[in-house]
Amino acid sequence: MNAKIQSRLEESKRRIDARLDKNDLSGAEEPMYTASNIHYEQAERTRGISHGGIGSIHLLARQIGLIDAINNHLHVLKIHLPFHESDHVLNLAYNPLCGGTCLEDIELRRNDEVFLDALGARRIPDPTTAGDFCRRFKEQDVWDLQAAYDEARLNVWATQPARFFKQATIDMDGTLVGTAGNCKEGMDIAYEGTWGYHPLVFTLAETGEVLSLINRSGNRPSHEGAAAEVDRRLAFCFSAGFRKVLLRGDTDFSQTEHLDRWNANPRVRFIFGYNSLPNLEALANDLGSNAWKKLVRPERYERKTERRQRPDNVKEKIVRERKFDVLRLKSEEVAEFAYRPIACATTYRMIVVRKNISKEKGEQRLLDEIRYFFYLTNDCTSGAADIVFLANDRCNQENLLAQLKGGCRALQAPVDNLLSNWAYMMMTALAWNLKAWWGLKLPEPAGRSHEQTRSEKKWVLRLEFKKFVQAFDQIPCQIVRTGRRIIFRLLSWNAHQGILFRLLDALG
């Protein structure tokens, strides 16, 4: 990092630390908010934008070859007057990164002269044109866009250290995307009454990236099309250099007719939830007492202070007073046995968790209930408890899907049919992948700062979308165009700008 920039960042931190000093009580006799004589003026020469971090995002997209990859793979437009395919894709991806929550928000940036100058654009597509671009997609076009993303992804992964390629953990799940529209082609009613679509999402657990997204009608089962996409993702990850791949999914994805094929590759492991069928429960009941071991779950997080006294549980008090039925987990035990599904020629490990659940009503304990949870795996080395914890870690994908829905708003259906909404989801989900690639491109220099920079990289990868935008994108910047350069001059300071400048150094 430039020494002058480093000095300014440190000075900004010293000033804010002095303001936040709890021991300095000067001026505390009056309220802190004292401004009263406030006036607004229109700047004549100085111009700025509120999302100055978008410059680093655009530098990233260009440096990893994303823009060229989109234009080389995707051919939706017959002529380019004036926009290219990459202009449309980045327009939809940058919208949530700049605070947009729907197509109509593109109009704000389309009419922002400073924003256009910051990205070197004469103009950008309006919301109507963006929607029309989505409607032009055919199914092959969506796969071509996926190929462009994969090309850029390989360029990002190629810069990672060797430990990154130890294992790729691929999580898969379906999620419902509801819509209030009545005329959207391909929509249908889901099992729980939601009208809309049912996209299938594949993610990489280590980075949070969306590896692929396949839109489907709302009434389709979660696993439909999953096996074919697993084969594609396995081939892609191995070609990228990963030494092992772990597949994870819930009970809907234990597609037994495909397990032998995946197990034939020694580099592939899988852990799938399995339906609690009567024959499996009978096998679990037949296990001797010595086969069961108490399942001790690790702490959810490391406490850095002494344990504090918990406040009164108001919810539990109300439940008891009103004598609601409630289920309480009393204990968990884990065991395993060999099992060969009917569609398989190979015998695998079946890990079973036995939960002892107490049903209570008010202060009365009504009965105890035993429930079984099963996990099928070809992992022959890990302990049974470790398999359970690995399977449970897949639940973090639910948080990722929540970010795609409520963070970058990718899982929406604003256009008119299944293919156009699929294209919209793919292009808007690129905002989330750009966040992940932004974090992956952070350098990890050797030396005393290695551990700190490595932990900061992990922190960025785990950030929620909103926090990432606030920390690294929502930065007021003055835009200065001089000669062949576009200068983003930061007008405020936050504690994370050192990370931003390290990325900029890596991007060159």
LUMSENU-172996 format. One line per field, with one value per residue (C-alpha): residue number from 1; residue in one letter; y, z negated, x negated. Coordinates in steps of 0.02 Angstrom, whole numbers, plus 50000, padded with zeros to 5 digits. Each point is the difference from the previous one (the first is absolute). Layout:
N
nr NUM / ...
rest a / ...
Y Y / ...
Z Z / ...
X X / ...
END
This chain:
508
nr 1 / 2 / 3 / 4 / 5 / 6 / 7 / 8 / 9 / 10 / 11 / 12 / 13 / 14 / 15 / 16 / 17 / 18 / 19 / 20 / 21 / 22 / 23 / 24 / 25 / 26 / 27 / 28 / 29 / 30 / 31 / 32 / 33 / 34 / 35 / 36 / 37 / 38 / 39 / 40 / 41 / 42 / 43 / 44 / 45 / 46 / 47 / 48 / 49 / 50 / 51 / 52 / 53 / 54 / 55 / 56 / 57 / 58 / 59 / 60 / 61 / 62 / 63 / 64 / 65 / 66 / 67 / 68 / 69 / 70 / 71 / 72 / 73 / 74 / 75 / 76 / 77 / 78 / 79 / 80 / 81 / 82 / 83 / 84 / 85 / 86 / 87 / 88 / 89 / 90 / 91 / 92 / 93 / 94 / 95 / 96 / 97 / 98 / 99 / 100 / 101 / 102 / 103 / 104 / 105 / 106 / 107 / 108 / 109 / 110 / 111 / 112 / 113 / 114 / 115 / 116 / 117 / 118 / 119 / 120 / 121 / 122 / 123 / 124 / 125 / 126 / 127 / 128 / 129 / 130 / 131 / 132 / 133 / 134 / 135 / 136 / 137 / 138 / 139 / 140 / 141 / 142 / 143 / 144 / 145 / 146 / 147 / 148 / 149 / 150 / 151 / 152 / 153 / 154 / 155 / 156 / 157 / 158 / 159 / 160 / 161 / 162 / 163 / 164 / 165 / 166 / 167 / 168 / 169 / 170 / 171 / 172 / 173 / 174 / 175 / 176 / 177 / 178 / 179 / 180 / 181 / 182 / 183 / 184 / 185 / 186 / 187 / 188 / 189 / 190 / 191 / 192 / 193 / 194 / 195 / 196 / 197 / 198 / 199 / 200 / 201 / 202 / 203 / 204 / 205 / 206 / 207 / 208 / 209 / 210 / 211 / 212 / 213 / 214 / 215 / 216 / 217 / 218 / 219 / 220 / 221 / 222 / 223 / 224 / 225 / 226 / 227 / 228 / 229 / 230 / 231 / 232 / 233 / 234 / 235 / 236 / 237 / 238 / 239 / 240 / 241 / 242 / 243 / 244 / 245 / 246 / 247 / 248 / 249 / 250 / 251 / 252 / 253 / 254 / 255 / 256 / 257 / 258 / 259 / 260 / 261 / 262 / 263 / 264 / 265 / 266 / 267 / 268 / 269 / 270 / 271 / 272 / 273 / 274 / 275 / 276 / 277 / 278 / 279 / 280 / 281 / 282 / 283 / 284 / 285 / 286 / 287 / 288 / 289 / 290 / 291 / 292 / 293 / 294 / 295 / 296 / 297 / 298 / 299 / 300 / 301 / 302 / 303 / 304 / 305 / 306 / 307 / 308 / 309 / 310 / 311 / 312 / 313 / 314 / 315 / 316 / 317 / 318 / 319 / 320 / 321 / 322 / 323 / 324 / 325 / 326 / 327 / 328 / 329 / 330 / 331 / 332 / 333 / 334 / 335 / 336 / 337 / 338 / 339 / 340 / 341 / 342 / 343 / 344 / 345 / 346 / 347 / 348 / 349 / 350 / 351 / 352 / 353 / 354 / 355 / 356 / 357 / 358 / 359 / 360 / 361 / 362 / 363 / 364 / 365 / 366 / 367 / 368 / 369 / 370 / 371 / 372 / 373 / 374 / 375 / 376 / 377 / 378 / 379 / 380 / 381 / 382 / 383 / 384 / 385 / 386 / 387 / 388 / 389 / 390 / 391 / 392 / 393 / 394 / 395 / 396 / 397 / 398 / 399 / 400 / 401 / 402 / 403 / 404 / 405 / 406 / 407 / 408 / 409 / 410 / 411 / 412 / 413 / 414 / 415 / 416 / 417 / 418 / 419 / 420 / 421 / 422 / 423 / 424 / 425 / 426 / 427 / 428 / 429 / 430 / 431 / 432 / 433 / 434 / 435 / 436 / 437 / 438 / 439 / 440 / 441 / 442 / 443 / 444 / 445 / 446 / 447 / 448 / 449 / 450 / 451 / 452 / 453 / 454 / 455 / 456 / 457 / 458 / 459 / 460 / 461 / 462 / 463 / 464 / 465 / 466 / 467 / 468 / 469 / 470 / 471 / 472 / 473 / 474 / 475 / 476 / 477 / 478 / 479 / 480 / 481 / 482 / 483 / 484 / 485 / 486 / 487 / 488 / 489 / 490 / 491 / 492 / 493 / 494 / 495 / 496 / 497 / 498 / 499 / 500 / 501 / 502 / 503 / 504 / 505 / 506 / 507 / 508
rest m / n / a / k / i / q / s / r / l / e / e / s / k / r / r / i / d / a / r / l / d / k / n / d / l / s / g / a / e / e / p / m / y / t / a / s / n / i / h / y / e / q / a / e / r / t / r / g / i / s / h / g / g / i / g / s / i / h / l / l / a / r / q / i / g / l / i / d / a / i / n / n / h / l / h / v / l / k / i / h / l / p / f / h / e / s / d / h / v / l / n / l / a / y / n / p / l / c / g / g / t / c / l / e / d / i / e / l / r / r / n / d / e / v / f / l / d / a / l / g / a / r / r / i / p / d / p / t / t / a / g / d / f / c / r / r / f / k / e / q / d / v / w / d / l / q / a / a / y / d / e / a / r / l / n / v / w / a / t / q / p / a / r / f / f / k / q / a / t / i / d / m / d / g / t / l / v / g / t / a / g / n / c / k / e / g / m / d / i / a / y / e / g / t / w / g / y / h / p / l / v / f / t / l / a / e / t / g / e / v / l / s / l / i / n / r / s / g / n / r / p / s / h / e / g / a / a / a / e / v / d / r / r / l / a / f / c / f / s / a / g / f / r / k / v / l / l / r / g / d / t / d / f / s / q / t / e / h / l / d / r / w / n / a / n / p / r / v / r / f / i / f / g / y / n / s / l / p / n / l / e / a / l / a / n / d / l / g / s / n / a / w / k / k / l / v / r / p / e / r / y / e / r / k / t / e / r / r / q / r / p / d / n / v / k / e / k / i / v / r / e / r / k / f / d / v / l / r / l / k / s / e / e / v / a / e / f / a / y / r / p / i / a / c / a / t / t / y / r / m / i / v / v / r / k / n / i / s / k / e / k / g / e / q / r / l / l / d / e / i / r / y / f / f / y / l / t / n / d / c / t / s / g / a / a / d / i / v / f / l / a / n / d / r / c / n / q / e / n / l / l / a / q / l / k / g / g / c / r / a / l / q / a / p / v / d / n / l / l / s / n / w / a / y / m / m / m / t / a / l / a / w / n / l / k / a / w / w / g / l / k / l / p / e / p / a / g / r / s / h / e / q / t / r / s / e / k / k / w / v / l / r / l / e / f / k / k / f / v / q / a / f / d / q / i / p / c / q / i / v / r / t / g / r / r / i / i / f / r / l / l / s / w / n / a / h / q / g / i / l / f / r / l / l / d / a / l / g
Y 50000 / 50176 / 50076 / 50164 / 49908 / 49895 / 50157 / 50081 / 49844 / 49993 / 50185 / 49977 / 49856 / 50104 / 50140 / 49886 / 49909 / 50168 / 50041 / 49832 / 50007 / 49956 / 50094 / 50166 / 50076 / 50175 / 50070 / 49865 / 50133 / 50028 / 49878 / 49934 / 50047 / 50189 / 50047 / 50129 / 50121 / 49875 / 50057 / 49905 / 50057 / 49927 / 49966 / 50078 / 49911 / 49869 / 49844 / 49839 / 49839 / 49910 / 49825 / 50034 / 49817 / 49954 / 50048 / 49857 / 49880 / 50056 / 49985 / 49823 / 49954 / 50061 / 49924 / 49824 / 50005 / 49998 / 50135 / 49919 / 49828 / 50060 / 50080 / 49847 / 49870 / 50089 / 50052 / 50060 / 50163 / 50001 / 50172 / 50107 / 50168 / 50060 / 49864 / 49837 / 49845 / 50043 / 50172 / 49920 / 49866 / 50123 / 50123 / 49871 / 49942 / 50176 / 50050 / 49909 / 50047 / 50181 / 49976 / 49956 / 49877 / 49986 / 50033 / 50175 / 50055 / 49992 / 50163 / 50094 / 49954 / 50021 / 50183 / 50025 / 50084 / 49976 / 49814 / 49982 / 50095 / 49894 / 49842 / 50081 / 49973 / 50118 / 49920 / 49839 / 49903 / 50061 / 49880 / 49962 / 49957 / 49893 / 49901 / 49982 / 49931 / 49865 / 49954 / 49970 / 49852 / 49823 / 49853 / 49984 / 50184 / 49968 / 49860 / 50112 / 50130 / 49863 / 49958 / 50182 / 50001 / 49838 / 50073 / 50150 / 49887 / 49897 / 50159 / 50044 / 49826 / 49992 / 50137 / 49904 / 49909 / 49811 / 49967 / 50073 / 49847 / 49870 / 49975 / 50078 / 49979 / 50012 / 50031 / 49983 / 50050 / 50061 / 50159 / 50074 / 50169 / 50062 / 50123 / 50091 / 50002 / 49903 / 49993 / 49943 / 49853 / 49848 / 50045 / 49871 / 49965 / 49921 / 49867 / 50130 / 50113 / 50127 / 50052 / 50029 / 49913 / 49873 / 50034 / 49874 / 50082 / 49927 / 50090 / 49981 / 49993 / 50061 / 50167 / 50018 / 50015 / 49952 / 49865 / 49983 / 50041 / 49909 / 50071 / 49878 / 50004 / 50021 / 49823 / 49907 / 49893 / 50067 / 49867 / 50015 / 50032 / 49993 / 49844 / 50069 / 50164 / 49905 / 49914 / 50169 / 50079 / 49851 / 50010 / 50188 / 49991 / 49863 / 50094 / 50152 / 49900 / 49945 / 49838 / 49945 / 50045 / 49976 / 49998 / 50047 / 50007 / 49965 / 49848 / 50054 / 49983 / 49822 / 49938 / 49821 / 49956 / 50121 / 49962 / 49855 / 50107 / 50139 / 49876 / 49922 / 50158 / 49989 / 50189 / 50019 / 49988 / 50029 / 50026 / 50002 / 50002 / 49845 / 49980 / 49918 / 49843 / 49862 / 49873 / 50121 / 50036 / 49813 / 49979 / 50143 / 49923 / 49835 / 50080 / 49951 / 50128 / 49994 / 50064 / 50167 / 50143 / 50165 / 50138 / 50151 / 50151 / 50131 / 50179 / 50106 / 50135 / 50035 / 50110 / 50138 / 50059 / 49916 / 49916 / 50124 / 49964 / 49965 / 50111 / 49924 / 49902 / 50098 / 49889 / 49841 / 50078 / 50043 / 49825 / 49920 / 50118 / 49972 / 49812 / 49991 / 49835 / 50011 / 49879 / 50002 / 49909 / 49899 / 49906 / 49945 / 49840 / 49944 / 49829 / 49923 / 49844 / 49937 / 50028 / 49968 / 50095 / 49899 / 50096 / 49978 / 49857 / 50070 / 50001 / 50169 / 50068 / 50051 / 50121 / 50014 / 50131 / 49952 / 50149 / 49980 / 50131 / 50042 / 50063 / 50119 / 50098 / 50138 / 49923 / 49823 / 49879 / 49901 / 49872 / 49966 / 49979 / 49925 / 50071 / 49940 / 50100 / 49906 / 50050 / 49893 / 50019 / 49916 / 50082 / 49852 / 50096 / 50137 / 49962 / 49985 / 50161 / 50093 / 49941 / 50071 / 50167 / 50008 / 49965 / 50131 / 50130 / 49994 / 50100 / 50153 / 49992 / 50058 / 50161 / 50018 / 49977 / 50133 / 50118 / 49964 / 50039 / 50146 / 50063 / 50016 / 49958 / 49873 / 49873 / 50101 / 49982 / 50175 / 49947 / 49902 / 49818 / 49861 / 50029 / 50189 / 49987 / 49869 / 50123 / 50139 / 49890 / 49953 / 50179 / 50072 / 49857 / 50056 / 50141 / 49869 / 49909 / 50165 / 50022 / 49826 / 50029 / 50170 / 49909 / 49862 / 50126 / 50074 / 49963 / 49897 / 50066 / 49900 / 50072 / 50063 / 50063 / 49833 / 49939 / 50167 / 50015 / 49818 / 50028 / 50159 / 49900 / 49871 / 50141 / 50079 / 49833 / 49975 / 50175 / 50024 / 50092 / 50156 / 50011 / 49979 / 50141 / 50114 / 49962 / 49998 / 50073 / 50134 / 50121 / 50182 / 50041 / 50151 / 49952 / 50090 / 49967 / 50050 / 49949 / 49813 / 49970 / 49994 / 50041 / 49946 / 50119 / 49933 / 50132 / 49902 / 49868 / 49834 / 49865 / 49883 / 50111 / 49921 / 49838 / 50095 / 50074 / 49831 / 49932 / 50148 / 49965 / 49819 / 50052 / 50113
Z 50000 / 50040 / 49847 / 50020 / 50003 / 49850 / 49903 / 50039 / 49948 / 49836 / 49968 / 50034 / 49878 / 49866 / 50020 / 49986 / 49851 / 49914 / 50032 / 49932 / 49844 / 49854 / 49877 / 50092 / 49937 / 50067 / 50068 / 49913 / 49913 / 50164 / 50123 / 50130 / 50152 / 50003 / 50184 / 50036 / 50134 / 50146 / 50181 / 50165 / 50159 / 50172 / 50037 / 50159 / 50030 / 49863 / 50039 / 49904 / 49977 / 49844 / 50057 / 50036 / 49971 / 50166 / 50082 / 49913 / 50055 / 50181 / 49992 / 49934 / 50140 / 50131 / 49918 / 49986 / 50181 / 49960 / 50125 / 50145 / 49950 / 50006 / 50171 / 50068 / 49937 / 49999 / 50165 / 49969 / 50098 / 50190 / 50005 / 49866 / 50010 / 49879 / 49868 / 49994 / 49901 / 49861 / 49980 / 49965 / 49883 / 49898 / 49996 / 49909 / 49889 / 49947 / 49958 / 49830 / 49965 / 50008 / 49888 / 50134 / 49952 / 50164 / 50186 / 49982 / 49891 / 50152 / 50056 / 49855 / 50059 / 50183 / 49964 / 49889 / 50107 / 49870 / 49984 / 50189 / 50003 / 49857 / 50105 / 50164 / 50073 / 50117 / 49953 / 49923 / 50043 / 49921 / 49899 / 50148 / 50111 / 49861 / 49988 / 50189 / 49998 / 49877 / 50113 / 50147 / 49912 / 50063 / 49892 / 50090 / 49965 / 49814 / 50010 / 50102 / 49861 / 49875 / 50105 / 49994 / 49811 / 49988 / 50106 / 49885 / 49847 / 50060 / 50015 / 49820 / 49934 / 50092 / 49884 / 49840 / 49892 / 50011 / 49842 / 50089 / 50114 / 49861 / 50012 / 50079 / 49902 / 50117 / 49917 / 50094 / 49960 / 50078 / 49943 / 50041 / 50088 / 49980 / 50114 / 49994 / 50190 / 50091 / 50176 / 49974 / 50114 / 49912 / 49827 / 49899 / 49825 / 49878 / 49871 / 49865 / 50106 / 50066 / 50182 / 50092 / 50043 / 49915 / 50047 / 49961 / 49925 / 49989 / 49887 / 49945 / 49810 / 49983 / 50087 / 50007 / 50190 / 50102 / 50114 / 50103 / 49995 / 50097 / 50004 / 50000 / 49986 / 49825 / 49989 / 50043 / 49867 / 49922 / 50074 / 50181 / 50112 / 49853 / 50053 / 50171 / 49923 / 49869 / 50142 / 50083 / 49837 / 49958 / 50170 / 49981 / 49824 / 50047 / 50155 / 49889 / 49894 / 49847 / 49929 / 49918 / 50009 / 49865 / 50055 / 49873 / 50010 / 49900 / 50016 / 50170 / 50077 / 49946 / 50177 / 49976 / 50185 / 50019 / 49841 / 50069 / 50147 / 49884 / 49877 / 50142 / 50000 / 49846 / 49993 / 49970 / 49831 / 49965 / 49849 / 50034 / 49881 / 50015 / 49968 / 49836 / 50074 / 49894 / 50048 / 49949 / 49834 / 49970 / 50034 / 49881 / 49865 / 50017 / 49962 / 49830 / 49863 / 50027 / 50178 / 49941 / 49942 / 49929 / 50129 / 49926 / 50111 / 49999 / 49944 / 50137 / 49973 / 49891 / 49850 / 49977 / 49834 / 49843 / 50011 / 49959 / 49911 / 50125 / 49989 / 49959 / 50144 / 50028 / 50142 / 49898 / 49855 / 50113 / 50077 / 49828 / 49933 / 50150 / 50001 / 50181 / 50063 / 50014 / 50052 / 49904 / 50052 / 49853 / 50075 / 50163 / 50041 / 50158 / 50075 / 50170 / 50102 / 50175 / 50126 / 50186 / 50084 / 50124 / 50151 / 49947 / 50019 / 49864 / 49813 / 49914 / 49823 / 49926 / 49856 / 49886 / 49867 / 49866 / 49919 / 49836 / 50002 / 49858 / 50037 / 49865 / 49967 / 49872 / 49851 / 50047 / 50094 / 50114 / 50084 / 50070 / 50186 / 50096 / 50173 / 50120 / 50127 / 50130 / 50105 / 50141 / 50040 / 50085 / 49879 / 49913 / 49898 / 49905 / 49835 / 49993 / 49901 / 50124 / 50142 / 49909 / 49973 / 50182 / 50056 / 49882 / 50065 / 50164 / 49909 / 50029 / 50180 / 49934 / 49944 / 50173 / 50083 / 49882 / 50062 / 50180 / 49959 / 49880 / 50031 / 50185 / 50044 / 50131 / 49961 / 50069 / 50154 / 50073 / 50184 / 50099 / 50018 / 49929 / 50114 / 49982 / 49811 / 50003 / 50094 / 49877 / 49851 / 50079 / 50039 / 49833 / 49903 / 50082 / 49872 / 49863 / 50095 / 50028 / 49812 / 49979 / 50135 / 49923 / 49839 / 50087 / 50092 / 49836 / 49988 / 49859 / 49987 / 49904 / 49840 / 49835 / 50076 / 50082 / 49867 / 49991 / 50188 / 50009 / 49864 / 50087 / 50161 / 49909 / 49920 / 50168 / 50072 / 49854 / 50008 / 50033 / 50160 / 49913 / 49888 / 50148 / 50094 / 49849 / 49962 / 50173 / 50125 / 49913 / 49988 / 50053 / 50136 / 50103 / 50183 / 50092 / 50183 / 50048 / 50164 / 50016 / 49816 / 49900 / 49819 / 49857 / 49857 / 49836 / 49901 / 49839 / 49897 / 49927 / 49910 / 50151 / 50130 / 49970 / 50069 / 50151 / 50042 / 49984 / 50129 / 50115 / 49988 / 50048 / 50148 / 50061
X 50000 / 49939 / 49914 / 50096 / 50166 / 49947 / 49956 / 50167 / 50097 / 49906 / 50030 / 50186 / 50005 / 49911 / 50126 / 50152 / 49922 / 49980 / 50183 / 50056 / 49890 / 50116 / 49889 / 50018 / 50162 / 49975 / 50163 / 50103 / 50107 / 50092 / 50079 / 49879 / 50104 / 49972 / 50009 / 50135 / 49942 / 50008 / 50007 / 49996 / 49914 / 49971 / 49816 / 49933 / 49834 / 49980 / 50101 / 50017 / 50098 / 50058 / 49945 / 49817 / 49953 / 50082 / 49835 / 49911 / 50138 / 49982 / 49810 / 50024 / 50120 / 49877 / 49846 / 50073 / 50057 / 50186 / 50047 / 49909 / 50065 / 50180 / 49978 / 49910 / 50124 / 50168 / 50079 / 50177 / 49998 / 49994 / 49920 / 49920 / 50086 / 49938 / 49988 / 49902 / 50051 / 49877 / 50081 / 50168 / 49931 / 49896 / 50145 / 50106 / 49856 / 49947 / 50179 / 50007 / 49818 / 50056 / 50151 / 50128 / 50136 / 50097 / 49985 / 50073 / 49854 / 49886 / 50082 / 49917 / 49826 / 50045 / 50034 / 49848 / 49868 / 49864 / 50036 / 49987 / 49836 / 49932 / 50022 / 49953 / 50174 / 50088 / 50165 / 50068 / 50160 / 50162 / 50110 / 50113 / 49852 / 49926 / 50162 / 50007 / 49821 / 50056 / 50145 / 49882 / 49916 / 50018 / 49945 / 49833 / 49966 / 50016 / 49873 / 49886 / 50011 / 49956 / 49848 / 49944 / 50016 / 49901 / 49860 / 49985 / 50014 / 49852 / 49897 / 50041 / 49966 / 49833 / 49933 / 50041 / 49870 / 49980 / 50103 / 50153 / 50006 / 49999 / 50188 / 50153 / 50161 / 50150 / 50167 / 50164 / 50177 / 50160 / 50088 / 50168 / 50014 / 50177 / 50087 / 50166 / 50012 / 50133 / 49926 / 49820 / 49967 / 49928 / 50063 / 50095 / 50060 / 49878 / 50038 / 50035 / 50109 / 49873 / 50022 / 49838 / 49837 / 49887 / 49818 / 49863 / 49845 / 49824 / 49877 / 49819 / 49997 / 49820 / 50032 / 50189 / 49999 / 50150 / 49928 / 50158 / 50184 / 50137 / 50176 / 50146 / 50188 / 50070 / 50070 / 49840 / 49913 / 49839 / 49888 / 50058 / 49850 / 49880 / 49904 / 49955 / 49942 / 49898 / 49908 / 49964 / 49941 / 49889 / 49916 / 49977 / 49926 / 49877 / 49947 / 49969 / 49878 / 50099 / 49933 / 50163 / 50183 / 50132 / 50183 / 50133 / 50188 / 50157 / 50112 / 50066 / 49826 / 49957 / 50027 / 49944 / 49991 / 49853 / 49902 / 49899 / 49942 / 49940 / 49924 / 49898 / 49892 / 49887 / 49991 / 50187 / 50084 / 50183 / 50111 / 50186 / 50146 / 50109 / 50185 / 50046 / 50077 / 50078 / 49865 / 49862 / 50085 / 50013 / 49814 / 49962 / 50109 / 49908 / 49832 / 49932 / 49974 / 49812 / 50023 / 50068 / 49890 / 50053 / 49993 / 49911 / 50017 / 49862 / 50030 / 50077 / 49869 / 49849 / 50037 / 49872 / 50072 / 50065 / 50168 / 50138 / 50162 / 50138 / 50155 / 50168 / 50075 / 50160 / 50058 / 49982 / 50096 / 50147 / 50000 / 50009 / 50133 / 50114 / 49965 / 49946 / 49933 / 49810 / 49864 / 49835 / 49842 / 49935 / 49853 / 49919 / 49908 / 49910 / 49967 / 49969 / 50031 / 49965 / 50138 / 50023 / 50142 / 50102 / 49934 / 49818 / 49877 / 49886 / 50026 / 49978 / 49997 / 50167 / 49975 / 50151 / 50037 / 50125 / 50085 / 50092 / 50138 / 50116 / 50175 / 50061 / 50157 / 49981 / 49909 / 50053 / 49891 / 50115 / 49887 / 49828 / 49976 / 49855 / 49959 / 49868 / 49899 / 49899 / 49848 / 49931 / 49815 / 49853 / 49877 / 49917 / 49872 / 50092 / 50086 / 50188 / 50017 / 49890 / 50111 / 50151 / 49915 / 49945 / 50178 / 50070 / 49876 / 50097 / 50133 / 49891 / 50060 / 50169 / 49914 / 49924 / 50170 / 50068 / 49864 / 50047 / 50181 / 49988 / 49823 / 49965 / 50183 / 49947 / 50136 / 50145 / 50109 / 50029 / 50007 / 50129 / 49948 / 49892 / 49850 / 49998 / 50013 / 49862 / 49889 / 50046 / 49955 / 49834 / 49950 / 50054 / 49919 / 49837 / 50000 / 49980 / 49862 / 49908 / 50001 / 49924 / 49870 / 49960 / 49955 / 49904 / 49891 / 49938 / 49813 / 49924 / 49822 / 49871 / 49929 / 50068 / 50162 / 50042 / 50121 / 50088 / 50024 / 50057 / 50130 / 50060 / 50021 / 50108 / 50099 / 50039 / 50055 / 50121 / 50074 / 50184 / 50036 / 50065 / 49847 / 49883 / 50087 / 49992 / 49818 / 49922 / 50122 / 50102 / 49853 / 50024 / 49874 / 49956 / 49980 / 49860 / 49962 / 49823 / 49920 / 50022 / 50038 / 50161 / 49959 / 50113 / 49955 / 50069 / 50094 / 50026 / 49912 / 50053 / 49904 / 49997 / 49919 / 49830 / 50072 / 50069 / 49830 / 49915 / 50120 / 49967 / 49813 / 50032 / 50106 / 49861
END
